[in-house]
């Protein structure tokens, strides 16, 4: 093997190694997860009156959840292990109450996130356009990321000191 | 310089001046130049006196012009569209508003209230959808809150006396908006 050939082969191997490392360090994006990834959805619990199935974004005070906003899941070190721009949401039922002929009923806004590979048992910060808004604990049964968490503070009628 | 060259230079300067004047007179999309023209002389309006008065509608247009309800409506019914550039349903509603605006012309006014915090995104949206009429910027959502807007789009109809006739969460239905405008503009009810 000539010296120039060996140098070229070494350089190629180095480039391949760098590319592989870069691929490992990059966060997953929507649709890039492996076959063992779980389909994940984001559910914004805004309770807004909408037609069932209508296109939606988060209602005030969750207006930051809208088409084009960048959602990311961050690990303990703050690294994004998954990120995707949100598409349009879809208005889904919040309960099984019969609202009769009412055209608009209480709904949540659900966004499909695609397949995501997360480590079971690990917790991830959920960020939207760089702002952490929730925490998601991953396991095989957890297919939805909820915003907001149901109880942020203990329910009380007492004034905050 | 020969007479021919002087003539060509003069023509070039004239063309440049015309281009600049045209650009200036067209103004900023959504700015003060988009405020309503005078009400047509032959038009009469009916008031929805049974309706409550509309909340305050004060703010600044995209070109920083201060406006209020009186300026935006200019003595005629006003359709107010609450929107944001990222709102897909708002984009779909623009066709409805364009058709209403074309049909009723200067007999009504149409204004947008944008909840955008990104001015560039708003400008791109206005250009993409050919939005005519004044656009009030409301990044702190003060006007939105006054009108109880929780999710765009929402359409409000205000009569020529300032009564809040109707609110349409999720945006106005074209037929129903037309029916309401017919009552207000032609006094048919």
Interface residues (C-beta under 8 A of the other chain):
Chain A: X46 X48 X49 X50 X51 X54 X55 X56 X57 X58 X59 X60 X63 X66 X67 X68 X69 X88 X104
Chain B: X84 X86 X87 X88 X89 X115 X141 X144 X149 X150 X151 X152 X169 X170
